Amino acid sequence: MVPGMLRERYPDLTIAHFWHIPWPDWDVFRAAPQAVNIIEGLLGNDLIGFQIPLFARNFMECVENAVHAEADYENGIIDYKGRKIFVSDFPISIDFQKFDILAGRKETERLIKRLKRRYNLPEFIGIGVDRLEYTKGLIKRLQALNLFFEKYEKFRGRFTFIQIAVPTRLQEPYLSYKRSVDALIEKIQKRFGRNGWSPILYLSKKFDQKELVAFYRMADLAIISSLYDGMNLVAKEYVASQVENKGALILSGLAGAAEELEGSIRVNPYDVENFADSISVALKMPVDEKRIRMQTLRKQISDNDINNWMADILRSIVSIAEIKSKNCLYAFDHFGRITKRLSRKPPFFFLDYDGTLSPIVETPEMALISESMKRLIRRLSRRFPVTIITGRTLSDIRKRVGIRNIIYAGNHGAEIWKGGKTIQIQQPEEELQLIREVVEKLKDSLSDIKGVLVEDKGITASIHYRNVWEKDVSELFSRFWSIMSAYKNHFRVTSGKKVFEIRPLAVWNKGDAVKWIMKKYGKGFIPLYIGDDVTDEDAYSAIGKTGITINVGPNAKAAYYINDSDEVPLFLRKLLSEIRRNQT
């Protein structure tokens, strides 16, 4: 309710809110007696952040149903009472470096030895660290452990699972849940415990961070069995503490962290039998496979740590504040200002493809430009120079657009085509040879793994594994990193959702391409750039006040914005018409 109260008292204030727990869909949320009041209060914000895209979409669905506001799902914008509220996902993280450094200390190694002696721990160790509440799925976890010890007798006496669970709410239904957990642990202890060995070490107390890190580092596996969780930072803390890359992460697909952490062993906590089998898989997993999986997990978290999370949110807040202060203007409301600038110099059009000329779709292959948009670009190109600039390969974008007499800039501007030939490739022949070499090695090495796609973009490459079977992912990781480790001084590898992106360490961005094209072909013209995402911001910065920059959706790096890709052809047609009228 506070954002709404602040908005009422301070109408011009920039307000942001991060909702760290899951947001339910409308069918669940509408049962809340205060549903409308909660929504109206939250719509006092300028920015609302959620852990994962699903929760952001659920919120927008609830807004549409509760207060009948207009929600733009594609751009994450809600129009409500004459204001725009921005909705996005900001997956929270941890201070990776802090856990990594703490886990690597000699003091931690000594503490591990003391803990093993104190609790008489066996050969294999598992860890779970949770608040004692039903959303963490402790009952399902214990049921899986019970079945595991029943099915896999050879691990009796050799594996102990340490459950650290601290009661945080001393009221019902939490007290009843605690009694159920206590009873189930006692049952497992009586059934399997023998000769001083405990299958489960139950520690219902708080530990400081140094002790937790020691538990994390010494554990051969960690279990996250959440039934409904916004993120679950224990998963990330465990991975950050695995400095020896020897552990395995068993992760519920119902935790928000499952959206990010590739390399974990994914489980459905309700499928107790598969859950129990997954514990066995983790304990039997070859050392090399564990190492590859954990290296991948650690890179994902170190690349997206708490500092990046804070920076992403703060950048968004600053961007929104600048938009509110009229630094990014709605292009149609200020059309006269744009045409006035173009009356002095004619435009040189730079047009992004995905999300600008073509709407955002489920897969890149489905992004097709309409025939009416092609006709419009041809009309533009008869009077003004036009460049299509994209992250796609040069051959792909030329095939999709299929218009002669315009310039194409592919691979974010690293390769440029004009007049029937490629006129610029921003990469030395040595680097081109290396990327070809890498692609061929990857294709050869990964060819027998079903579902993998090695996308050769000429100057860059992408390895897609969305369709690879879970059981084959670790083998894919092992082969991929084995090859790429030899090229670490030449290429940058970034991981996305089921994809590895390989790019040279020094390669042009869209801003570099715009400056080069304008210098070579743009004398006497003013650059007019229309884009839609972060990669276009390099172009906005390069153009600055020397040209006109327009983003699909508000973006403080651009001078103007339009609401969505449907408005792109409307804007271009109106601009052509106005220029023609002014010239007659």
NORNOR-V856258 format. One record per backbone hydrogen bond with DSSP energy under -1.0 kcal/mol. CO is the residue of the C=O (numbers start at 1). NH is the residue of the N-H. If there is no record, write none. Layout:
BEGIN
co->CO nh->NH
co->CO nh->NH
END
This chain:
BEGIN
co->1 nh->5
co->2 nh->6
co->3 nh->7
co->4 nh->8
co->5 nh->9
co->6 nh->10
co->10 nh->13
co->15 nh->46
co->15 nh->47
co->17 nh->49
co->25 nh->28
co->25 nh->29
co->26 nh->30
co->28 nh->31
co->29 nh->32
co->32 nh->35
co->34 nh->38
co->35 nh->39
co->36 nh->40
co->37 nh->41
co->38 nh->42
co->39 nh->43
co->41 nh->44
co->42 nh->45
co->46 nh->86
co->47 nh->17
co->48 nh->88
co->49 nh->19
co->50 nh->90
co->52 nh->56
co->53 nh->57
co->54 nh->58
co->55 nh->59
co->56 nh->60
co->57 nh->61
co->58 nh->62
co->59 nh->63
co->60 nh->64
co->61 nh->65
co->62 nh->66
co->63 nh->67
co->70 nh->79
co->72 nh->76
co->72 nh->77
co->76 nh->87
co->77 nh->72
co->78 nh->85
co->79 nh->70
co->80 nh->83
co->83 nh->80
co->85 nh->78
co->86 nh->48
co->88 nh->50
co->94 nh->96
co->94 nh->306
co->95 nh->99
co->96 nh->100
co->97 nh->101
co->98 nh->102
co->99 nh->103
co->100 nh->104
co->102 nh->105
co->105 nh->109
co->106 nh->110
co->107 nh->111
co->108 nh->112
co->109 nh->113
co->110 nh->114
co->111 nh->115
co->112 nh->116
co->113 nh->117
co->114 nh->118
co->115 nh->119
co->116 nh->121
co->124 nh->160
co->125 nh->220
co->125 nh->221
co->126 nh->162
co->127 nh->223
co->128 nh->164
co->130 nh->166
co->131 nh->133
co->133 nh->136
co->134 nh->137
co->135 nh->227
co->135 nh->228
co->137 nh->141
co->138 nh->142
co->139 nh->143
co->140 nh->144
co->141 nh->145
co->142 nh->146
co->143 nh->147
co->144 nh->148
co->145 nh->149
co->146 nh->150
co->147 nh->151
co->148 nh->152
co->152 nh->155
co->153 nh->156
co->155 nh->158
co->155 nh->159
co->158 nh->124
co->160 nh->126
co->161 nh->201
co->162 nh->128
co->163 nh->203
co->164 nh->130
co->166 nh->132
co->169 nh->171
co->171 nh->174
co->171 nh->175
co->173 nh->177
co->174 nh->178
co->175 nh->179
co->176 nh->180
co->177 nh->181
co->178 nh->182
co->179 nh->183
co->180 nh->184
co->181 nh->185
co->182 nh->186
co->183 nh->187
co->184 nh->188
co->185 nh->189
co->186 nh->190
co->187 nh->191
co->188 nh->192
co->189 nh->193
co->194 nh->197
co->197 nh->194
co->199 nh->161
co->201 nh->163
co->203 nh->165
co->203 nh->205
co->208 nh->212
co->209 nh->213
co->210 nh->214
co->211 nh->215
co->212 nh->216
co->213 nh->217
co->214 nh->218
co->215 nh->219
co->220 nh->248
co->221 nh->127
co->222 nh->250
co->224 nh->252
co->229 nh->256
co->231 nh->257
co->233 nh->237
co->234 nh->238
co->235 nh->239
co->236 nh->240
co->237 nh->241
co->239 nh->242
co->241 nh->243
co->242 nh->245
co->248 nh->222
co->249 nh->265
co->250 nh->224
co->251 nh->267
co->252 nh->255
co->254 nh->229
co->255 nh->258
co->256 nh->259
co->257 nh->260
co->257 nh->261
co->260 nh->262
co->261 nh->264
co->265 nh->251
co->267 nh->253
co->268 nh->271
co->270 nh->272
co->271 nh->275
co->272 nh->276
co->273 nh->277
co->274 nh->278
co->275 nh->279
co->276 nh->280
co->277 nh->281
co->278 nh->282
co->279 nh->283
co->280 nh->284
co->281 nh->285
co->286 nh->290
co->287 nh->291
co->288 nh->292
co->289 nh->293
co->290 nh->294
co->291 nh->295
co->292 nh->296
co->293 nh->297
co->294 nh->298
co->295 nh->299
co->296 nh->300
co->297 nh->301
co->298 nh->302
co->299 nh->303
co->305 nh->309
co->306 nh->310
co->307 nh->311
co->308 nh->312
co->309 nh->313
co->310 nh->314
co->311 nh->315
co->312 nh->316
co->313 nh->317
co->314 nh->318
co->315 nh->319
co->316 nh->320
co->317 nh->321
co->318 nh->322
co->319 nh->323
co->320 nh->324
co->321 nh->325
co->322 nh->327
co->323 nh->326
co->329 nh->561
co->330 nh->334
co->334 nh->338
co->335 nh->339
co->336 nh->340
co->337 nh->341
co->338 nh->342
co->341 nh->344
co->341 nh->345
co->346 nh->526
co->348 nh->528
co->349 nh->387
co->350 nh->530
co->351 nh->389
co->353 nh->356
co->353 nh->357
co->353 nh->358
co->358 nh->355
co->363 nh->366
co->364 nh->367
co->366 nh->368
co->370 nh->374
co->371 nh->375
co->372 nh->376
co->373 nh->377
co->374 nh->378
co->375 nh->379
co->376 nh->380
co->377 nh->381
co->378 nh->382
co->380 nh->383
co->380 nh->384
co->385 nh->349
co->386 nh->407
co->387 nh->351
co->388 nh->409
co->390 nh->412
co->392 nh->411
co->393 nh->397
co->394 nh->398
co->395 nh->399
co->396 nh->400
co->397 nh->401
co->398 nh->402
co->407 nh->388
co->408 nh->417
co->409 nh->390
co->410 nh->413
co->410 nh->415
co->411 nh->414
co->414 nh->426
co->415 nh->410
co->416 nh->423
co->416 nh->424
co->417 nh->408
co->418 nh->421
co->421 nh->418
co->424 nh->416
co->425 nh->427
co->428 nh->432
co->429 nh->433
co->430 nh->434
co->431 nh->435
co->432 nh->436
co->433 nh->437
co->434 nh->438
co->435 nh->439
co->436 nh->440
co->437 nh->441
co->438 nh->442
co->439 nh->443
co->440 nh->444
co->441 nh->445
co->442 nh->446
co->446 nh->449
co->449 nh->452
co->453 nh->464
co->455 nh->462
co->457 nh->459
co->460 nh->457
co->461 nh->502
co->462 nh->455
co->463 nh->500
co->464 nh->453
co->465 nh->468
co->469 nh->472
co->470 nh->473
co->472 nh->476
co->473 nh->477
co->474 nh->478
co->475 nh->479
co->476 nh->480
co->477 nh->481
co->478 nh->482
co->479 nh->483
co->480 nh->484
co->481 nh->485
co->483 nh->486
co->484 nh->487
co->487 nh->490
co->487 nh->491
co->490 nh->505
co->492 nh->503
co->494 nh->501
co->496 nh->498
co->498 nh->465
co->499 nh->496
co->500 nh->463
co->501 nh->494
co->502 nh->461
co->503 nh->492
co->509 nh->513
co->510 nh->514
co->511 nh->515
co->512 nh->516
co->513 nh->517
co->514 nh->518
co->515 nh->519
co->516 nh->520
co->517 nh->521
co->518 nh->522
co->522 nh->525
co->526 nh->348
co->527 nh->548
co->528 nh->350
co->529 nh->550
co->530 nh->352
co->531 nh->552
co->533 nh->536
co->534 nh->537
co->536 nh->540
co->537 nh->541
co->538 nh->542
co->539 nh->543
co->540 nh->544
co->543 nh->546
co->548 nh->529
co->549 nh->560
co->550 nh->531
co->551 nh->553
co->551 nh->562
co->555 nh->558
co->559 nh->329
co->560 nh->551
co->561 nh->331
co->562 nh->553
co->564 nh->567
co->567 nh->571
co->568 nh->572
co->569 nh->573
co->570 nh->574
co->571 nh->575
co->572 nh->576
co->573 nh->577
co->574 nh->578
co->575 nh->579
co->576 nh->580
co->577 nh->581
co->578 nh->582
co->579 nh->583
END
